[in-house]
Amino acid sequence: MIIINVKENESIDKALKRFKKKFEKTGILKEIRGRNFYEKPSVTKRAEKIKAAYKEKMYAKDNY
């Protein structure tokens, strides 16, 4: 459970923004969406490899 203490004189918008940021960091929504349908382990591994290759390519591009 995510708890956000609203500070004195803090607007609701700022408190909501802090809540959204904390919620995003936990990865709950991403996990729920990932579990909607069964994904074979081979598909998961393949996606991880593609993602790692993409990150490596972007990292190499920045350091070039």
N, CA, C and O atoms as CSV, one atom per row, in Angstrom:
chain,resi,resn,atom,element,x,y,z
A,1,MET,N,N,0.838,-1.167,0.000
A,1,MET,CA,C,0.000,0.000,0.000
A,1,MET,C,C,0.892,1.243,0.000
A,1,MET,O,O,1.862,1.328,0.753
A,2,ILE,N,N,0.556,2.168,-0.829
A,2,ILE,CA,C,1.321,3.402,-0.947
A,2,ILE,C,C,0.650,4.469,-0.086
A,2,ILE,O,O,-0.549,4.718,-0.201
A,3,ILE,N,N,1.446,5.088,0.776
A,3,ILE,CA,C,0.924,6.131,1.652
A,3,ILE,C,C,1.638,7.435,1.340
A,3,ILE,O,O,2.867,7.491,1.303
A,4,ILE,N,N,0.866,8.467,1.121
A,4,ILE,CA,C,1.399,9.807,0.874
A,4,ILE,C,C,0.855,10.722,1.965
A,4,ILE,O,O,-0.359,10.865,2.111
A,5,ASN,N,N,1.740,11.333,2.721
A,5,ASN,CA,C,1.322,12.302,3.724
A,5,ASN,C,C,1.284,13.675,3.079
A,5,ASN,O,O,2.296,14.173,2.585
A,6,VAL,N,N,0.109,14.276,3.091
A,6,VAL,CA,C,-0.044,15.606,2.507
A,6,VAL,C,C,0.491,16.614,3.514
A,6,VAL,O,O,0.035,16.678,4.655
A,7,LYS,N,N,1.454,17.389,3.076
A,7,LYS,CA,C,2.083,18.374,3.949
A,7,LYS,C,C,1.173,19.588,4.112
A,7,LYS,O,O,0.265,19.824,3.315
A,8,GLU,N,N,1.440,20.337,5.152
A,8,GLU,CA,C,0.649,21.530,5.414
A,8,GLU,C,C,0.866,22.543,4.294
A,8,GLU,O,O,1.994,22.755,3.849
A,9,ASN,N,N,-0.200,23.153,3.852
A,9,ASN,CA,C,-0.186,24.144,2.765
A,9,ASN,C,C,0.290,23.558,1.431
A,9,ASN,O,O,0.760,24.296,0.565
A,10,GLU,N,N,0.171,22.243,1.263
A,10,GLU,CA,C,0.548,21.613,-0.009
A,10,GLU,C,C,-0.712,21.426,-0.848
A,10,GLU,O,O,-1.745,20.976,-0.352
A,11,SER,N,N,-0.609,21.773,-2.105
A,11,SER,CA,C,-1.776,21.631,-2.973
A,11,SER,C,C,-2.039,20.155,-3.268
A,11,SER,O,O,-1.142,19.315,-3.192
A,12,ILE,N,N,-3.269,19.874,-3.598
A,12,ILE,CA,C,-3.664,18.506,-3.926
A,12,ILE,C,C,-2.945,18.039,-5.186
A,12,ILE,O,O,-2.605,16.862,-5.310
A,13,ASP,N,N,-2.715,18.949,-6.114
A,13,ASP,CA,C,-2.034,18.591,-7.355
A,13,ASP,C,C,-0.627,18.068,-7.079
A,13,ASP,O,O,-0.209,17.069,-7.666
A,14,LYS,N,N,0.105,18.738,-6.191
A,14,LYS,CA,C,1.467,18.300,-5.869
A,14,LYS,C,C,1.454,16.951,-5.161
A,14,LYS,O,O,2.292,16.092,-5.434
A,15,ALA,N,N,0.501,16.767,-4.250
A,15,ALA,CA,C,0.394,15.497,-3.540
A,15,ALA,C,C,0.045,14.375,-4.518
A,15,ALA,O,O,0.587,13.274,-4.419
A,16,LEU,N,N,-0.847,14.648,-5.448
A,16,LEU,CA,C,-1.223,13.657,-6.450
A,16,LEU,C,C,-0.038,13.315,-7.346
A,16,LEU,O,O,0.150,12.156,-7.718
A,17,LYS,N,N,0.755,14.319,-7.689
A,17,LYS,CA,C,1.940,14.106,-8.515
A,17,LYS,C,C,2.947,13.207,-7.782
A,17,LYS,O,O,3.542,12.316,-8.388
A,18,ARG,N,N,3.135,13.447,-6.467
A,18,ARG,CA,C,4.038,12.605,-5.678
A,18,ARG,C,C,3.515,11.177,-5.601
A,18,ARG,O,O,4.289,10.222,-5.662
A,19,PHE,N,N,2.188,11.032,-5.466
A,19,PHE,CA,C,1.586,9.704,-5.425
A,19,PHE,C,C,1.817,8.962,-6.734
A,19,PHE,O,O,2.205,7.793,-6.735
A,20,LYS,N,N,1.578,9.643,-7.842
A,20,LYS,CA,C,1.759,9.017,-9.152
A,20,LYS,C,C,3.202,8.576,-9.357
A,20,LYS,O,O,3.454,7.501,-9.900
A,21,LYS,N,N,4.154,9.407,-8.922
A,21,LYS,CA,C,5.565,9.078,-9.073
A,21,LYS,C,C,5.927,7.843,-8.246
A,21,LYS,O,O,6.635,6.957,-8.726
A,22,LYS,N,N,5.441,7.787,-7.004
A,22,LYS,CA,C,5.697,6.625,-6.154
A,22,LYS,C,C,5.057,5.375,-6.747
A,22,LYS,O,O,5.665,4.304,-6.759
A,23,PHE,N,N,3.828,5.517,-7.240
A,23,PHE,CA,C,3.108,4.393,-7.824
A,23,PHE,C,C,3.844,3.863,-9.047
A,23,PHE,O,O,3.936,2.651,-9.242
A,24,GLU,N,N,4.367,4.763,-9.867
A,24,GLU,CA,C,5.092,4.369,-11.073
A,24,GLU,C,C,6.376,3.624,-10.713
A,24,GLU,O,O,6.739,2.653,-11.377
A,25,LYS,N,N,7.064,4.077,-9.663
A,25,LYS,CA,C,8.318,3.448,-9.245
A,25,LYS,C,C,8.112,2.028,-8.747
A,25,LYS,O,O,8.999,1.188,-8.902
A,26,THR,N,N,6.963,1.743,-8.151
A,26,THR,CA,C,6.718,0.404,-7.633
A,26,THR,C,C,6.539,-0.616,-8.751
A,26,THR,O,O,6.847,-1.792,-8.561
A,27,GLY,N,N,6.050,-0.191,-9.906
A,27,GLY,CA,C,5.884,-1.093,-11.045
A,27,GLY,C,C,4.660,-1.983,-10.941
A,27,GLY,O,O,4.581,-3.002,-11.627
A,28,ILE,N,N,3.721,-1.626,-10.110
A,28,ILE,CA,C,2.522,-2.444,-9.913
A,28,ILE,C,C,1.696,-2.531,-11.189
A,28,ILE,O,O,1.295,-3.618,-11.606
A,29,LEU,N,N,1.448,-1.392,-11.799
A,29,LEU,CA,C,0.608,-1.366,-12.995
A,29,LEU,C,C,1.251,-2.148,-14.139
A,29,LEU,O,O,0.561,-2.856,-14.873
A,30,LYS,N,N,2.556,-2.021,-14.291
A,30,LYS,CA,C,3.273,-2.742,-15.342
A,30,LYS,C,C,3.158,-4.250,-15.130
A,30,LYS,O,O,2.978,-5.008,-16.083
A,31,GLU,N,N,3.263,-4.676,-13.870
A,31,GLU,CA,C,3.155,-6.095,-13.563
A,31,GLU,C,C,1.741,-6.610,-13.835
A,31,GLU,O,O,1.568,-7.709,-14.363
A,32,ILE,N,N,0.751,-5.830,-13.481
A,32,ILE,CA,C,-0.641,-6.235,-13.711
A,32,ILE,C,C,-0.909,-6.376,-15.205
A,32,ILE,O,O,-1.527,-7.347,-15.642
A,33,ARG,N,N,-0.447,-5.413,-15.979
A,33,ARG,CA,C,-0.651,-5.481,-17.428
A,33,ARG,C,C,0.106,-6.659,-18.035
A,33,ARG,O,O,-0.358,-7.262,-19.002
A,34,GLY,N,N,1.252,-6.984,-17.481
A,34,GLY,CA,C,2.029,-8.107,-17.983
A,34,GLY,C,C,1.395,-9.446,-17.680
A,34,GLY,O,O,1.630,-10.420,-18.396
A,35,ARG,N,N,0.599,-9.509,-16.635
A,35,ARG,CA,C,-0.030,-10.769,-16.239
A,35,ARG,C,C,-1.429,-10.954,-16.814
A,35,ARG,O,O,-2.105,-11.925,-16.477
A,36,ASN,N,N,-1.869,-10.061,-17.659
A,36,ASN,CA,C,-3.192,-10.211,-18.261
A,36,ASN,C,C,-3.282,-11.482,-19.087
A,36,ASN,O,O,-4.297,-12.177,-19.055
A,37,PHE,N,N,-2.232,-11.786,-19.822
A,37,PHE,CA,C,-2.199,-12.962,-20.667
A,37,PHE,C,C,-0.916,-13.731,-20.391
A,37,PHE,O,O,0.109,-13.149,-20.036
A,38,TYR,N,N,-0.985,-15.035,-20.556
A,38,TYR,CA,C,0.190,-15.861,-20.341
A,38,TYR,C,C,1.188,-15.618,-21.460
A,38,TYR,O,O,0.833,-15.556,-22.637
A,39,GLU,N,N,2.438,-15.483,-21.061
A,39,GLU,CA,C,3.512,-15.302,-22.033
A,39,GLU,C,C,4.521,-16.425,-21.817
A,39,GLU,O,O,5.011,-16.630,-20.706
A,40,LYS,N,N,4.820,-17.142,-22.880
A,40,LYS,CA,C,5.750,-18.253,-22.765
A,40,LYS,C,C,7.115,-17.747,-22.320
A,40,LYS,O,O,7.504,-16.632,-22.667
A,41,PRO,N,N,7.849,-18.558,-21.554
A,41,PRO,CA,C,9.179,-18.146,-21.101
A,41,PRO,C,C,10.123,-17.806,-22.249
A,41,PRO,O,O,10.955,-16.908,-22.122
A,42,SER,N,N,10.001,-18.513,-23.364
A,42,SER,CA,C,10.875,-18.237,-24.505
A,42,SER,C,C,10.596,-16.847,-25.078
A,42,SER,O,O,11.516,-16.155,-25.514
A,43,VAL,N,N,9.337,-16.447,-25.075
A,43,VAL,CA,C,8.967,-15.119,-25.575
A,43,VAL,C,C,9.497,-14.042,-24.627
A,43,VAL,O,O,9.977,-12.998,-25.067
A,44,THR,N,N,9.405,-14.304,-23.337
A,44,THR,CA,C,9.910,-13.356,-22.340
A,44,THR,C,C,11.412,-13.171,-22.484
A,44,THR,O,O,11.909,-12.045,-22.471
A,45,LYS,N,N,12.135,-14.280,-22.622
A,45,LYS,CA,C,13.594,-14.209,-22.772
A,45,LYS,C,C,13.978,-13.466,-24.045
A,45,LYS,O,O,14.918,-12.671,-24.054
A,46,ARG,N,N,13.244,-13.730,-25.109
A,46,ARG,CA,C,13.537,-13.065,-26.384
A,46,ARG,C,C,13.329,-11.558,-26.262
A,46,ARG,O,O,14.134,-10.773,-26.762
A,47,ALA,N,N,12.254,-11.160,-25.601
A,47,ALA,CA,C,11.972,-9.736,-25.413
A,47,ALA,C,C,13.055,-9.076,-24.566
A,47,ALA,O,O,13.455,-7.945,-24.843
A,48,GLU,N,N,13.530,-9.772,-23.536
A,48,GLU,CA,C,14.601,-9.234,-22.694
A,48,GLU,C,C,15.888,-9.056,-23.486
A,48,GLU,O,O,16.594,-8.062,-23.316
A,49,LYS,N,N,16.197,-10.025,-24.357
A,49,LYS,CA,C,17.403,-9.922,-25.186
A,49,LYS,C,C,17.311,-8.737,-26.143
A,49,LYS,O,O,18.277,-7.994,-26.318
A,50,ILE,N,N,16.155,-8.568,-26.754
A,50,ILE,CA,C,15.960,-7.450,-27.683
A,50,ILE,C,C,16.080,-6.123,-26.941
A,50,ILE,O,O,16.698,-5.180,-27.438
A,51,LYS,N,N,15.494,-6.055,-25.765
A,51,LYS,CA,C,15.554,-4.833,-24.961
A,51,LYS,C,C,16.997,-4.525,-24.550
A,51,LYS,O,O,17.418,-3.368,-24.592
A,52,ALA,N,N,17.753,-5.545,-24.157
A,52,ALA,CA,C,19.144,-5.358,-23.760
A,52,ALA,C,C,19.985,-4.889,-24.945
A,52,ALA,O,O,20.845,-4.021,-24.792
A,53,ALA,N,N,19.744,-5.455,-26.118
A,53,ALA,CA,C,20.484,-5.047,-27.310
A,53,ALA,C,C,20.175,-3.598,-27.661
A,53,ALA,O,O,21.066,-2.846,-28.054
A,54,TYR,N,N,18.923,-3.211,-27.520
A,54,TYR,CA,C,18.521,-1.832,-27.806
A,54,TYR,C,C,19.195,-0.865,-26.837
A,54,TYR,O,O,19.706,0.178,-27.246
A,55,LYS,N,N,19.196,-1.215,-25.554
A,55,LYS,CA,C,19.841,-0.359,-24.551
A,55,LYS,C,C,21.334,-0.234,-24.824
A,55,LYS,O,O,21.904,0.851,-24.707
A,56,GLU,N,N,21.963,-1.340,-25.186
A,56,GLU,CA,C,23.393,-1.327,-25.483
A,56,GLU,C,C,23.678,-0.445,-26.694
A,56,GLU,O,O,24.661,0.296,-26.714
A,57,LYS,N,N,22.821,-0.530,-27.694
A,57,LYS,CA,C,22.979,0.285,-28.897
A,57,LYS,C,C,22.849,1.772,-28.560
A,57,LYS,O,O,23.629,2.588,-29.050
A,58,MET,N,N,21.873,2.123,-27.732
A,58,MET,CA,C,21.677,3.520,-27.336
A,58,MET,C,C,22.845,4.015,-26.490
A,58,MET,O,O,23.276,5.159,-26.635
A,59,TYR,N,N,23.358,3.161,-25.608
A,59,TYR,CA,C,24.490,3.531,-24.765
A,59,TYR,C,C,25.725,3.761,-25.622
A,59,TYR,O,O,26.470,4.714,-25.394
A,60,ALA,N,N,25.948,2.894,-26.606
A,60,ALA,CA,C,27.099,3.041,-27.498
A,60,ALA,C,C,26.955,4.301,-28.346
A,60,ALA,O,O,27.945,4.969,-28.643
A,61,LYS,N,N,25.735,4.621,-28.732
A,61,LYS,CA,C,25.480,5.805,-29.542
A,61,LYS,C,C,25.801,7.077,-28.754
A,61,LYS,O,O,26.351,8.028,-29.309
A,62,ASP,N,N,25.459,7.096,-27.460
A,62,ASP,CA,C,25.729,8.257,-26.615
A,62,ASP,C,C,27.218,8.441,-26.358
A,62,ASP,O,O,27.693,9.572,-26.260
A,63,ASN,N,N,27.947,7.360,-26.249
A,63,ASN,CA,C,29.373,7.432,-25.936
A,63,ASN,C,C,30.251,7.533,-27.169
A,63,ASN,O,O,31.473,7.617,-27.051
A,64,TYR,N,N,29.664,7.526,-28.324
A,64,TYR,CA,C,30.430,7.567,-29.563
A,64,TYR,C,C,30.932,8.901,-29.796
A,64,TYR,O,O,31.607,9.141,-30.797
